[in-house]
């Protein structure tokens, strides 16, 4: 047979104290974990932002051995035929 303790004095703090301490510890550990994850995300975001800035600001370069051909007038030739 299982025994149950009932507090009839109407003071809920008396039997909820252990529950709230456990809950506070769980929530504190969760907050610490989320703060750590947030710090990692901020760091990686800063790294990616720096990479994007350097890639966007550099001058474009043609690949080695590539020689662009003058094909920009093809559209005008097709217009004349029509």
N, CA, C and O atoms as a Maestro MAE file, in Angstrom:
{
 s_m_m2io_version
 :::
 2.0.0
}

f_m_ct {
 s_m_title
 :::
 protein
 m_atom[328] {
  # First column is atom index #
  i_m_mmod_type
  r_m_x_coord
  r_m_y_coord
  r_m_z_coord
  i_m_residue_number
  s_m_chain_name
  s_m_pdb_residue_name
  s_m_pdb_atom_name
  i_m_atomic_number
  :::
  1 25 0.844 -1.176 0.000 1 A "UNK " " N  " 7
  2 3 0.000 0.000 0.000 1 A "UNK " " CA " 6
  3 2 0.888 1.237 0.000 1 A "UNK " " C  " 6
  4 15 1.864 1.308 0.747 1 A "UNK " " O  " 8
  5 25 0.549 2.207 -0.836 2 A "UNK " " N  " 7
  6 3 1.318 3.428 -0.960 2 A "UNK " " CA " 6
  7 2 0.745 4.499 -0.049 2 A "UNK " " C  " 6
  8 15 -0.471 4.662 0.062 2 A "UNK " " O  " 8
  9 25 1.638 5.219 0.597 3 A "UNK " " N  " 7
  10 3 1.191 6.284 1.483 3 A "UNK " " CA " 6
  11 2 1.335 7.620 0.779 3 A "UNK " " C  " 6
  12 15 2.315 7.862 0.074 3 A "UNK " " O  " 8
  13 25 0.371 8.466 0.972 4 A "UNK " " N  " 7
  14 3 0.370 9.812 0.418 4 A "UNK " " CA " 6
  15 2 0.313 10.795 1.567 4 A "UNK " " C  " 6
  16 15 -0.406 10.596 2.546 4 A "UNK " " O  " 8
  17 25 1.084 11.859 1.430 5 A "UNK " " N  " 7
  18 3 1.069 12.898 2.448 5 A "UNK " " CA " 6
  19 2 0.242 14.059 1.929 5 A "UNK " " C  " 6
  20 15 0.488 14.555 0.830 5 A "UNK " " O  " 8
  21 25 -0.707 14.483 2.686 6 A "UNK " " N  " 7
  22 3 -1.552 15.605 2.296 6 A "UNK " " CA " 6
  23 2 -1.331 16.732 3.293 6 A "UNK " " C  " 6
  24 15 -1.306 16.523 4.506 6 A "UNK " " O  " 8
  25 25 -1.175 17.910 2.757 7 A "UNK " " N  " 7
  26 3 -1.024 19.081 3.606 7 A "UNK " " CA " 6
  27 2 -2.355 19.805 3.630 7 A "UNK " " C  " 6
  28 15 -2.815 20.326 2.614 7 A "UNK " " O  " 8
  29 25 -2.944 19.829 4.759 8 A "UNK " " N  " 7
  30 3 -4.264 20.426 4.892 8 A "UNK " " CA " 6
  31 2 -4.200 21.848 5.434 8 A "UNK " " C  " 6
  32 15 -5.237 22.470 5.667 8 A "UNK " " O  " 8
  33 25 -2.995 22.363 5.635 9 A "UNK " " N  " 7
  34 3 -2.897 23.699 6.199 9 A "UNK " " CA " 6
  35 2 -3.108 24.781 5.139 9 A "UNK " " C  " 6
  36 15 -3.191 25.960 5.482 9 A "UNK " " O  " 8
  37 25 -3.198 24.408 3.863 10 A "UNK " " N  " 7
  38 3 -3.461 25.389 2.819 10 A "UNK " " CA " 6
  39 2 -2.223 26.129 2.343 10 A "UNK " " C  " 6
  40 15 -2.347 27.100 1.597 10 A "UNK " " O  " 8
  41 25 -1.045 25.707 2.746 11 A "UNK " " N  " 7
  42 3 0.192 26.364 2.335 11 A "UNK " " CA " 6
  43 2 0.814 25.553 1.193 11 A "UNK " " C  " 6
  44 15 1.483 24.551 1.448 11 A "UNK " " O  " 8
  45 25 0.601 25.976 -0.077 12 A "UNK " " N  " 7
  46 3 1.133 25.188 -1.197 12 A "UNK " " CA " 6
  47 2 2.652 25.298 -1.321 12 A "UNK " " C  " 6
  48 15 3.268 24.447 -1.962 12 A "UNK " " O  " 8
  49 25 3.273 26.320 -0.727 13 A "UNK " " N  " 7
  50 3 4.721 26.472 -0.811 13 A "UNK " " CA " 6
  51 2 5.442 25.335 -0.096 13 A "UNK " " C  " 6
  52 15 6.569 24.989 -0.450 13 A "UNK " " O  " 8
  53 25 4.812 24.774 0.877 14 A "UNK " " N  " 7
  54 3 5.452 23.743 1.677 14 A "UNK " " CA " 6
  55 2 5.746 22.488 0.846 14 A "UNK " " C  " 6
  56 15 6.826 21.914 0.986 14 A "UNK " " O  " 8
  57 25 4.831 22.049 -0.006 15 A "UNK " " N  " 7
  58 3 5.072 20.852 -0.788 15 A "UNK " " CA " 6
  59 2 5.522 21.155 -2.215 15 A "UNK " " C  " 6
  60 15 5.901 20.227 -2.930 15 A "UNK " " O  " 8
  61 25 5.497 22.387 -2.653 16 A "UNK " " N  " 7
  62 3 5.966 22.752 -3.991 16 A "UNK " " CA " 6
  63 2 7.410 23.223 -4.004 16 A "UNK " " C  " 6
  64 15 7.969 23.453 -5.076 16 A "UNK " " O  " 8
  65 25 8.022 23.372 -2.846 17 A "UNK " " N  " 7
  66 3 9.372 23.919 -2.781 17 A "UNK " " CA " 6
  67 2 10.378 23.033 -3.522 17 A "UNK " " C  " 6
  68 15 11.209 23.538 -4.277 17 A "UNK " " O  " 8
  69 25 10.305 21.729 -3.312 18 A "UNK " " N  " 7
  70 3 11.219 20.810 -3.993 18 A "UNK " " CA " 6
  71 2 11.017 20.822 -5.496 18 A "UNK " " C  " 6
  72 15 11.982 20.727 -6.255 18 A "UNK " " O  " 8
  73 25 9.784 20.936 -5.928 19 A "UNK " " N  " 7
  74 3 9.495 20.970 -7.359 19 A "UNK " " CA " 6
  75 2 10.067 22.224 -8.006 19 A "UNK " " C  " 6
  76 15 10.638 22.148 -9.094 19 A "UNK " " O  " 8
  77 25 9.927 23.352 -7.370 20 A "UNK " " N  " 7
  78 3 10.414 24.590 -7.974 20 A "UNK " " CA " 6
  79 2 11.938 24.625 -7.998 20 A "UNK " " C  " 6
  80 15 12.516 25.166 -8.940 20 A "UNK " " O  " 8
  81 25 12.605 24.066 -6.994 21 A "UNK " " N  " 7
  82 3 14.069 24.037 -7.016 21 A "UNK " " CA " 6
  83 2 14.559 23.185 -8.181 21 A "UNK " " C  " 6
  84 15 15.506 23.562 -8.871 21 A "UNK " " O  " 8
  85 25 13.923 22.046 -8.401 22 A "UNK " " N  " 7
  86 3 14.287 21.189 -9.526 22 A "UNK " " CA " 6
  87 2 14.016 21.897 -10.847 22 A "UNK " " C  " 6
  88 15 14.825 21.849 -11.774 22 A "UNK " " O  " 8
  89 25 12.868 22.551 -10.912 23 A "UNK " " N  " 7
  90 3 12.495 23.267 -12.135 23 A "UNK " " CA " 6
  91 2 13.468 24.410 -12.416 23 A "UNK " " C  " 6
  92 15 13.837 24.642 -13.567 23 A "UNK " " O  " 8
  93 25 13.879 25.111 -11.386 24 A "UNK " " N  " 7
  94 3 14.838 26.211 -11.553 24 A "UNK " " CA " 6
  95 2 16.171 25.676 -12.055 24 A "UNK " " C  " 6
  96 15 16.785 26.293 -12.926 24 A "UNK " " O  " 8
  97 25 16.633 24.555 -11.535 25 A "UNK " " N  " 7
  98 3 17.899 23.965 -11.989 25 A "UNK " " CA " 6
  99 2 17.806 23.553 -13.455 25 A "UNK " " C  " 6
  100 15 18.737 23.785 -14.226 25 A "UNK " " O  " 8
  101 25 16.688 22.944 -13.840 26 A "UNK " " N  " 7
  102 3 16.510 22.535 -15.230 26 A "UNK " " CA " 6
  103 2 16.485 23.746 -16.158 26 A "UNK " " C  " 6
  104 15 17.122 23.749 -17.211 26 A "UNK " " O  " 8
  105 25 15.741 24.772 -15.754 27 A "UNK " " N  " 7
  106 3 15.651 25.966 -16.588 27 A "UNK " " CA " 6
  107 2 16.991 26.695 -16.674 27 A "UNK " " C  " 6
  108 15 17.335 27.237 -17.724 27 A "UNK " " O  " 8
  109 25 17.742 26.710 -15.581 28 A "UNK " " N  " 7
  110 3 19.061 27.352 -15.593 28 A "UNK " " CA " 6
  111 2 19.998 26.611 -16.528 28 A "UNK " " C  " 6
  112 15 20.743 27.237 -17.283 28 A "UNK " " O  " 8
  113 25 19.972 25.286 -16.488 29 A "UNK " " N  " 7
  114 3 20.839 24.525 -17.395 29 A "UNK " " CA " 6
  115 2 20.402 24.726 -18.844 29 A "UNK " " C  " 6
  116 15 21.242 24.781 -19.742 29 A "UNK " " O  " 8
  117 25 19.100 24.835 -19.074 30 A "UNK " " N  " 7
  118 3 18.617 25.075 -20.428 30 A "UNK " " CA " 6
  119 2 19.049 26.451 -20.941 30 A "UNK " " C  " 6
  120 15 19.434 26.594 -22.101 30 A "UNK " " O  " 8
  121 25 18.984 27.447 -20.080 31 A "UNK " " N  " 7
  122 3 19.408 28.799 -20.459 31 A "UNK " " CA " 6
  123 2 20.898 28.813 -20.776 31 A "UNK " " C  " 6
  124 15 21.315 29.451 -21.743 31 A "UNK " " O  " 8
  125 25 21.701 28.126 -19.984 32 A "UNK " " N  " 7
  126 3 23.145 28.068 -20.247 32 A "UNK " " CA " 6
  127 2 23.425 27.416 -21.593 32 A "UNK " " C  " 6
  128 15 24.265 27.889 -22.358 32 A "UNK " " O  " 8
  129 25 22.717 26.329 -21.875 33 A "UNK " " N  " 7
  130 3 22.902 25.644 -23.149 33 A "UNK " " CA " 6
  131 2 22.505 26.549 -24.310 33 A "UNK " " C  " 6
  132 15 23.213 26.612 -25.315 33 A "UNK " " O  " 8
  133 25 21.389 27.244 -24.182 34 A "UNK " " N  " 7
  134 3 20.936 28.149 -25.241 34 A "UNK " " CA " 6
  135 2 21.878 29.331 -25.419 34 A "UNK " " C  " 6
  136 15 22.098 29.781 -26.543 34 A "UNK " " O  " 8
  137 25 22.438 29.840 -24.321 35 A "UNK " " N  " 7
  138 3 23.409 30.926 -24.429 35 A "UNK " " CA " 6
  139 2 24.661 30.463 -25.168 35 A "UNK " " C  " 6
  140 15 25.221 31.207 -25.974 35 A "UNK " " O  " 8
  141 25 25.100 29.237 -24.894 36 A "UNK " " N  " 7
  142 3 26.264 28.692 -25.584 36 A "UNK " " CA " 6
  143 2 25.983 28.530 -27.076 36 A "UNK " " C  " 6
  144 15 26.808 28.898 -27.913 36 A "UNK " " O  " 8
  145 25 24.809 27.975 -27.405 37 A "UNK " " N  " 7
  146 3 24.434 27.815 -28.809 37 A "UNK " " CA " 6
  147 2 24.339 29.172 -29.508 37 A "UNK " " C  " 6
  148 15 24.758 29.315 -30.657 37 A "UNK " " O  " 8
  149 25 23.795 30.149 -28.819 38 A "UNK " " N  " 7
  150 3 23.688 31.497 -29.385 38 A "UNK " " CA " 6
  151 2 25.069 32.088 -29.636 38 A "UNK " " C  " 6
  152 15 25.289 32.727 -30.664 38 A "UNK " " O  " 8
  153 25 25.995 31.884 -28.717 39 A "UNK " " N  " 7
  154 3 27.349 32.415 -28.895 39 A "UNK " " CA " 6
  155 2 28.031 31.767 -30.092 39 A "UNK " " C  " 6
  156 15 28.732 32.442 -30.845 39 A "UNK " " O  " 8
  157 25 27.831 30.457 -30.276 40 A "UNK " " N  " 7
  158 3 28.401 29.787 -31.444 40 A "UNK " " CA " 6
  159 2 27.813 30.327 -32.735 40 A "UNK " " C  " 6
  160 15 28.538 30.538 -33.707 40 A "UNK " " O  " 8
  161 25 26.500 30.553 -32.753 41 A "UNK " " N  " 7
  162 3 25.850 31.089 -33.949 41 A "UNK " " CA " 6
  163 2 26.321 32.501 -34.258 41 A "UNK " " C  " 6
  164 15 26.511 32.845 -35.424 41 A "UNK " " O  " 8
  165 25 26.512 33.317 -33.245 42 A "UNK " " N  " 7
  166 3 27.001 34.681 -33.456 42 A "UNK " " CA " 6
  167 2 28.407 34.647 -34.036 42 A "UNK " " C  " 6
  168 15 28.728 35.418 -34.941 42 A "UNK " " O  " 8
  169 25 29.248 33.753 -33.516 43 A "UNK " " N  " 7
  170 3 30.625 33.657 -34.005 43 A "UNK " " CA " 6
  171 2 30.649 33.214 -35.474 43 A "UNK " " C  " 6
  172 15 31.356 33.803 -36.291 43 A "UNK " " O  " 8
  173 25 29.876 32.176 -35.802 44 A "UNK " " N  " 7
  174 3 29.863 31.707 -37.192 44 A "UNK " " CA " 6
  175 2 29.239 32.749 -38.112 44 A "UNK " " C  " 6
  176 15 29.659 32.878 -39.262 44 A "UNK " " O  " 8
  177 25 28.255 33.487 -37.635 45 A "UNK " " N  " 7
  178 3 27.649 34.550 -38.431 45 A "UNK " " CA " 6
  179 2 28.661 35.646 -38.719 45 A "UNK " " C  " 6
  180 15 28.708 36.164 -39.835 45 A "UNK " " O  " 8
  181 25 29.466 36.005 -37.737 46 A "UNK " " N  " 7
  182 3 30.503 37.016 -37.957 46 A "UNK " " CA " 6
  183 2 31.538 36.548 -38.966 46 A "UNK " " C  " 6
  184 15 31.990 37.330 -39.803 46 A "UNK " " O  " 8
  185 25 31.919 35.262 -38.891 47 A "UNK " " N  " 7
  186 3 32.877 34.724 -39.854 47 A "UNK " " CA " 6
  187 2 32.305 34.758 -41.270 47 A "UNK " " C  " 6
  188 15 32.990 35.151 -42.214 47 A "UNK " " O  " 8
  189 25 31.048 34.345 -41.410 48 A "UNK " " N  " 7
  190 3 30.425 34.355 -42.732 48 A "UNK " " CA " 6
  191 2 30.249 35.772 -43.263 48 A "UNK " " C  " 6
  192 15 30.408 36.015 -44.459 48 A "UNK " " O  " 8
  193 25 29.924 36.695 -42.383 49 A "UNK " " N  " 7
  194 3 29.774 38.092 -42.801 49 A "UNK " " CA " 6
  195 2 31.104 38.647 -43.313 49 A "UNK " " C  " 6
  196 15 31.140 39.374 -44.306 49 A "UNK " " O  " 8
  197 25 32.184 38.303 -42.637 50 A "UNK " " N  " 7
  198 3 33.506 38.759 -43.060 50 A "UNK " " CA " 6
  199 2 33.878 38.135 -44.409 50 A "UNK " " C  " 6
  200 15 34.422 38.818 -45.276 50 A "UNK " " O  " 8
  201 25 33.592 36.862 -44.587 51 A "UNK " " N  " 7
  202 3 33.875 36.209 -45.868 51 A "UNK " " CA " 6
  203 2 33.080 36.850 -47.000 51 A "UNK " " C  " 6
  204 15 33.623 37.099 -48.077 51 A "UNK " " O  " 8
  205 25 31.799 37.117 -46.762 52 A "UNK " " N  " 7
  206 3 30.973 37.757 -47.791 52 A "UNK " " CA " 6
  207 2 31.496 39.144 -48.132 52 A "UNK " " C  " 6
  208 15 31.494 39.546 -49.295 52 A "UNK " " O  " 8
  209 25 31.942 39.873 -47.117 53 A "UNK " " N  " 7
  210 3 32.464 41.209 -47.359 53 A "UNK " " CA " 6
  211 2 33.713 41.158 -48.228 53 A "UNK " " C  " 6
  212 15 33.854 41.959 -49.152 53 A "UNK " " O  " 8
  213 25 34.626 40.222 -47.945 54 A "UNK " " N  " 7
  214 3 35.854 40.141 -48.751 54 A "UNK " " CA " 6
  215 2 35.556 39.651 -50.160 54 A "UNK " " C  " 6
  216 15 36.173 40.125 -51.115 54 A "UNK " " O  " 8
  217 25 34.622 38.708 -50.314 55 A "UNK " " N  " 7
  218 3 34.288 38.233 -51.653 55 A "UNK " " CA " 6
  219 2 33.566 39.295 -52.473 55 A "UNK " " C  " 6
  220 15 33.776 39.394 -53.682 55 A "UNK " " O  " 8
  221 25 32.735 40.075 -51.838 56 A "UNK " " N  " 7
  222 3 31.978 41.099 -52.565 56 A "UNK " " CA " 6
  223 2 32.857 42.284 -52.952 56 A "UNK " " C  " 6
  224 15 32.570 42.969 -53.934 56 A "UNK " " O  " 8
  225 25 33.908 42.531 -52.204 57 A "UNK " " N  " 7
  226 3 34.711 43.722 -52.472 57 A "UNK " " CA " 6
  227 2 35.890 43.461 -53.401 57 A "UNK " " C  " 6
  228 15 36.524 44.415 -53.853 57 A "UNK " " O  " 8
  229 25 36.204 42.213 -53.698 58 A "UNK " " N  " 7
  230 3 37.348 41.962 -54.571 58 A "UNK " " CA " 6
  231 2 36.943 42.125 -56.036 58 A "UNK " " C  " 6
  232 15 35.771 41.999 -56.391 58 A "UNK " " O  " 8
  233 25 37.927 42.403 -56.865 59 A "UNK " " N  " 7
  234 3 37.660 42.588 -58.286 59 A "UNK " " CA " 6
  235 2 37.511 41.221 -58.943 59 A "UNK " " C  " 6
  236 15 38.199 40.272 -58.565 59 A "UNK " " O  " 8
  237 25 36.622 41.114 -59.920 60 A "UNK " " N  " 7
  238 3 36.451 39.813 -60.578 60 A "UNK " " CA " 6
  239 2 37.662 39.470 -61.427 60 A "UNK " " C  " 6
  240 15 38.292 40.354 -62.008 60 A "UNK " " O  " 8
  241 25 37.985 38.203 -61.499 61 A "UNK " " N  " 7
  242 3 39.127 37.748 -62.287 61 A "UNK " " CA " 6
  243 2 38.670 36.648 -63.224 61 A "UNK " " C  " 6
  244 15 37.864 35.793 -62.856 61 A "UNK " " O  " 8
  245 25 39.200 36.681 -64.451 62 A "UNK " " N  " 7
  246 3 38.909 35.624 -65.410 62 A "UNK " " CA " 6
  247 2 39.746 34.404 -65.053 62 A "UNK " " C  " 6
  248 15 40.851 34.542 -64.528 62 A "UNK " " O  " 8
  249 25 39.233 33.217 -65.333 63 A "UNK " " N  " 7
  250 3 40.039 32.008 -65.114 63 A "UNK " " CA " 6
  251 2 41.256 31.999 -66.028 63 A "UNK " " C  " 6
  252 15 41.249 32.632 -67.083 63 A "UNK " " O  " 8
  253 25 42.289 31.288 -65.628 64 A "UNK " " N  " 7
  254 3 43.518 31.247 -66.401 64 A "UNK " " CA " 6
  255 2 43.251 30.609 -67.768 64 A "UNK " " C  " 6
  256 15 42.653 29.536 -67.853 64 A "UNK " " O  " 8
  257 25 43.693 31.270 -68.820 65 A "UNK " " N  " 7
  258 3 43.517 30.766 -70.172 65 A "UNK " " CA " 6
  259 2 42.196 31.140 -70.813 65 A "UNK " " C  " 6
  260 15 41.956 30.774 -71.963 65 A "UNK " " O  " 8
  261 25 41.338 31.849 -70.117 66 A "UNK " " N  " 7
  262 3 40.043 32.229 -70.679 66 A "UNK " " CA " 6
  263 2 40.187 33.519 -71.459 66 A "UNK " " C  " 6
  264 15 40.762 34.494 -70.973 66 A "UNK " " O  " 8
  265 25 39.665 33.517 -72.662 67 A "UNK " " N  " 7
  266 3 39.682 34.731 -73.489 67 A "UNK " " CA " 6
  267 2 38.250 35.016 -73.930 67 A "UNK " " C  " 6
  268 15 37.693 34.278 -74.743 67 A "UNK " " O  " 8
  269 25 37.666 36.059 -73.410 68 A "UNK " " N  " 7
  270 3 36.288 36.376 -73.812 68 A "UNK " " CA " 6
  271 2 36.235 36.783 -75.282 68 A "UNK " " C  " 6
  272 15 37.108 37.501 -75.770 68 A "UNK " " O  " 8
  273 25 35.227 36.328 -75.963 69 A "UNK " " N  " 7
  274 3 35.064 36.643 -77.375 69 A "UNK " " CA " 6
  275 2 33.966 37.668 -77.521 69 A "UNK " " C  " 6
  276 15 33.055 37.738 -76.696 69 A "UNK " " O  " 8
  277 25 34.049 38.443 -78.545 70 A "UNK " " N  " 7
  278 3 33.061 39.506 -78.753 70 A "UNK " " CA " 6
  279 2 31.743 38.980 -79.253 70 A "UNK " " C  " 6
  280 15 31.479 39.018 -80.455 70 A "UNK " " O  " 8
  281 25 30.918 38.497 -78.373 71 A "UNK " " N  " 7
  282 3 29.609 37.976 -78.757 71 A "UNK " " CA " 6
  283 2 28.487 38.928 -78.358 71 A "UNK " " C  " 6
  284 15 27.317 38.551 -78.418 71 A "UNK " " O  " 8
  285 25 28.804 40.111 -77.965 72 A "UNK " " N  " 7
  286 3 27.771 41.023 -77.494 72 A "UNK " " CA " 6
  287 2 26.970 41.616 -78.647 72 A "UNK " " C  " 6
  288 15 25.924 42.220 -78.408 72 A "UNK " " O  " 8
  289 25 27.429 41.464 -79.901 73 A "UNK " " N  " 7
  290 3 26.701 42.006 -81.036 73 A "UNK " " CA " 6
  291 2 25.776 40.989 -81.674 73 A "UNK " " C  " 6
  292 15 25.121 41.317 -82.664 73 A "UNK " " O  " 8
  293 25 25.688 39.782 -81.163 74 A "UNK " " N  " 7
  294 3 24.829 38.770 -81.762 74 A "UNK " " CA " 6
  295 2 23.369 39.190 -81.760 74 A "UNK " " C  " 6
  296 15 22.655 38.931 -82.729 74 A "UNK " " O  " 8
  297 25 22.920 39.818 -80.715 75 A "UNK " " N  " 7
  298 3 21.521 40.246 -80.644 75 A "UNK " " CA " 6
  299 2 21.189 41.250 -81.727 75 A "UNK " " C  " 6
  300 15 20.088 41.218 -82.277 75 A "UNK " " O  " 8
  301 25 22.107 42.136 -82.043 76 A "UNK " " N  " 7
  302 3 21.860 43.137 -83.079 76 A "UNK " " CA " 6
  303 2 21.807 42.490 -84.459 76 A "UNK " " C  " 6
  304 15 21.030 42.938 -85.302 76 A "UNK " " O  " 8
  305 25 22.595 41.464 -84.719 77 A "UNK " " N  " 7
  306 3 22.580 40.781 -86.008 77 A "UNK " " CA " 6
  307 2 21.233 40.093 -86.220 77 A "UNK " " C  " 6
  308 15 20.683 40.125 -87.321 77 A "UNK " " O  " 8
  309 25 20.704 39.471 -85.166 78 A "UNK " " N  " 7
  310 3 19.406 38.801 -85.262 78 A "UNK " " CA " 6
  311 2 18.274 39.789 -85.500 78 A "UNK " " C  " 6
  312 15 17.297 39.450 -86.167 78 A "UNK " " O  " 8
  313 25 18.382 40.981 -84.979 79 A "UNK " " N  " 7
  314 3 17.364 42.007 -85.182 79 A "UNK " " CA " 6
  315 2 17.336 42.453 -86.629 79 A "UNK " " C  " 6
  316 15 16.262 42.724 -87.165 79 A "UNK " " O  " 8
  317 25 18.482 42.538 -87.270 80 A "UNK " " N  " 7
  318 3 18.552 42.990 -88.669 80 A "UNK " " CA " 6
  319 2 17.910 41.981 -89.617 80 A "UNK " " C  " 6
  320 15 17.345 42.369 -90.639 80 A "UNK " " O  " 8
  321 25 17.990 40.705 -89.293 81 A "UNK " " N  " 7
  322 3 17.443 39.675 -90.164 81 A "UNK " " CA " 6
  323 2 15.935 39.686 -90.177 81 A "UNK " " C  " 6
  324 15 15.321 39.319 -91.178 81 A "UNK " " O  " 8
  325 25 15.335 40.095 -89.095 82 A "UNK " " N  " 7
  326 3 13.870 40.069 -89.036 82 A "UNK " " CA " 6
  327 2 13.276 41.203 -89.718 82 A "UNK " " C  " 6
  328 15 12.051 41.327 -89.758 82 A "UNK " " O  " 8
  :::
 }
 m_bond[327] {
  # First column is bond index #
  i_m_from
  i_m_to
  i_m_order
  :::
  1 1 2 1
  2 2 3 1
  3 3 4 2
  4 3 5 1
  5 5 6 1
  6 6 7 1
  7 7 8 2
  8 7 9 1
  9 9 10 1
  10 10 11 1
  11 11 12 2
  12 11 13 1
  13 13 14 1
  14 14 15 1
  15 15 16 2
  16 15 17 1
  17 17 18 1
  18 18 19 1
  19 19 20 2
  20 19 21 1
  21 21 22 1
  22 22 23 1
  23 23 24 2
  24 23 25 1
  25 25 26 1
  26 26 27 1
  27 27 28 2
  28 27 29 1
  29 29 30 1
  30 30 31 1
  31 31 32 2
  32 31 33 1
  33 33 34 1
  34 34 35 1
  35 35 36 2
  36 35 37 1
  37 37 38 1
  38 38 39 1
  39 39 40 2
  40 39 41 1
  41 41 42 1
  42 42 43 1
  43 43 44 2
  44 43 45 1
  45 45 46 1
  46 46 47 1
  47 47 48 2
  48 47 49 1
  49 49 50 1
  50 50 51 1
  51 51 52 2
  52 51 53 1
  53 53 54 1
  54 54 55 1
  55 55 56 2
  56 55 57 1
  57 57 58 1
  58 58 59 1
  59 59 60 2
  60 59 61 1
  61 61 62 1
  62 62 63 1
  63 63 64 2
  64 63 65 1
  65 65 66 1
  66 66 67 1
  67 67 68 2
  68 67 69 1
  69 69 70 1
  70 70 71 1
  71 71 72 2
  72 71 73 1
  73 73 74 1
  74 74 75 1
  75 75 76 2
  76 75 77 1
  77 77 78 1
  78 78 79 1
  79 79 80 2
  80 79 81 1
  81 81 82 1
  82 82 83 1
  83 83 84 2
  84 83 85 1
  85 85 86 1
  86 86 87 1
  87 87 88 2
  88 87 89 1
  89 89 90 1
  90 90 91 1
  91 91 92 2
  92 91 93 1
  93 93 94 1
  94 94 95 1
  95 95 96 2
  96 95 97 1
  97 97 98 1
  98 98 99 1
  99 99 100 2
  100 99 101 1
  101 101 102 1
  102 102 103 1
  103 103 104 2
  104 103 105 1
  105 105 106 1
  106 106 107 1
  107 107 108 2
  108 107 109 1
  109 109 110 1
  110 110 111 1
  111 111 112 2
  112 111 113 1
  113 113 114 1
  114 114 115 1
  115 115 116 2
  116 115 117 1
  117 117 118 1
  118 118 119 1
  119 119 120 2
  120 119 121 1
  121 121 122 1
  122 122 123 1
  123 123 124 2
  124 123 125 1
  125 125 126 1
  126 126 127 1
  127 127 128 2
  128 127 129 1
  129 129 130 1
  130 130 131 1
  131 131 132 2
  132 131 133 1
  133 133 134 1
  134 134 135 1
  135 135 136 2
  136 135 137 1
  137 137 138 1
  138 138 139 1
  139 139 140 2
  140 139 141 1
  141 141 142 1
  142 142 143 1
  143 143 144 2
  144 143 145 1
  145 145 146 1
  146 146 147 1
  147 147 148 2
  148 147 149 1
  149 149 150 1
  150 150 151 1
  151 151 152 2
  152 151 153 1
  153 153 154 1
  154 154 155 1
  155 155 156 2
  156 155 157 1
  157 157 158 1
  158 158 159 1
  159 159 160 2
  160 159 161 1
  161 161 162 1
  162 162 163 1
  163 163 164 2
  164 163 165 1
  165 165 166 1
  166 166 167 1
  167 167 168 2
  168 167 169 1
  169 169 170 1
  170 170 171 1
  171 171 172 2
  172 171 173 1
  173 173 174 1
  174 174 175 1
  175 175 176 2
  176 175 177 1
  177 177 178 1
  178 178 179 1
  179 179 180 2
  180 179 181 1
  181 181 182 1
  182 182 183 1
  183 183 184 2
  184 183 185 1
  185 185 186 1
  186 186 187 1
  187 187 188 2
  188 187 189 1
  189 189 190 1
  190 190 191 1
  191 191 192 2
  192 191 193 1
  193 193 194 1
  194 194 195 1
  195 195 196 2
  196 195 197 1
  197 197 198 1
  198 198 199 1
  199 199 200 2
  200 199 201 1
  201 201 202 1
  202 202 203 1
  203 203 204 2
  204 203 205 1
  205 205 206 1
  206 206 207 1
  207 207 208 2
  208 207 209 1
  209 209 210 1
  210 210 211 1
  211 211 212 2
  212 211 213 1
  213 213 214 1
  214 214 215 1
  215 215 216 2
  216 215 217 1
  217 217 218 1
  218 218 219 1
  219 219 220 2
  220 219 221 1
  221 221 222 1
  222 222 223 1
  223 223 224 2
  224 223 225 1
  225 225 226 1
  226 226 227 1
  227 227 228 2
  228 227 229 1
  229 229 230 1
  230 230 231 1
  231 231 232 2
  232 231 233 1
  233 233 234 1
  234 234 235 1
  235 235 236 2
  236 235 237 1
  237 237 238 1
  238 238 239 1
  239 239 240 2
  240 239 241 1
  241 241 242 1
  242 242 243 1
  243 243 244 2
  244 243 245 1
  245 245 246 1
  246 246 247 1
  247 247 248 2
  248 247 249 1
  249 249 250 1
  250 250 251 1
  251 251 252 2
  252 251 253 1
  253 253 254 1
  254 254 255 1
  255 255 256 2
  256 255 257 1
  257 257 258 1
  258 258 259 1
  259 259 260 2
  260 259 261 1
  261 261 262 1
  262 262 263 1
  263 263 264 2
  264 263 265 1
  265 265 266 1
  266 266 267 1
  267 267 268 2
  268 267 269 1
  269 269 270 1
  270 270 271 1
  271 271 272 2
  272 271 273 1
  273 273 274 1
  274 274 275 1
  275 275 276 2
  276 275 277 1
  277 277 278 1
  278 278 279 1
  279 279 280 2
  280 279 281 1
  281 281 282 1
  282 282 283 1
  283 283 284 2
  284 283 285 1
  285 285 286 1
  286 286 287 1
  287 287 288 2
  288 287 289 1
  289 289 290 1
  290 290 291 1
  291 291 292 2
  292 291 293 1
  293 293 294 1
  294 294 295 1
  295 295 296 2
  296 295 297 1
  297 297 298 1
  298 298 299 1
  299 299 300 2
  300 299 301 1
  301 301 302 1
  302 302 303 1
  303 303 304 2
  304 303 305 1
  305 305 306 1
  306 306 307 1
  307 307 308 2
  308 307 309 1
  309 309 310 1
  310 310 311 1
  311 311 312 2
  312 311 313 1
  313 313 314 1
  314 314 315 1
  315 315 316 2
  316 315 317 1
  317 317 318 1
  318 318 319 1
  319 319 320 2
  320 319 321 1
  321 321 322 1
  322 322 323 1
  323 323 324 2
  324 323 325 1
  325 325 326 1
  326 326 327 1
  327 327 328 2
  :::
 }
}
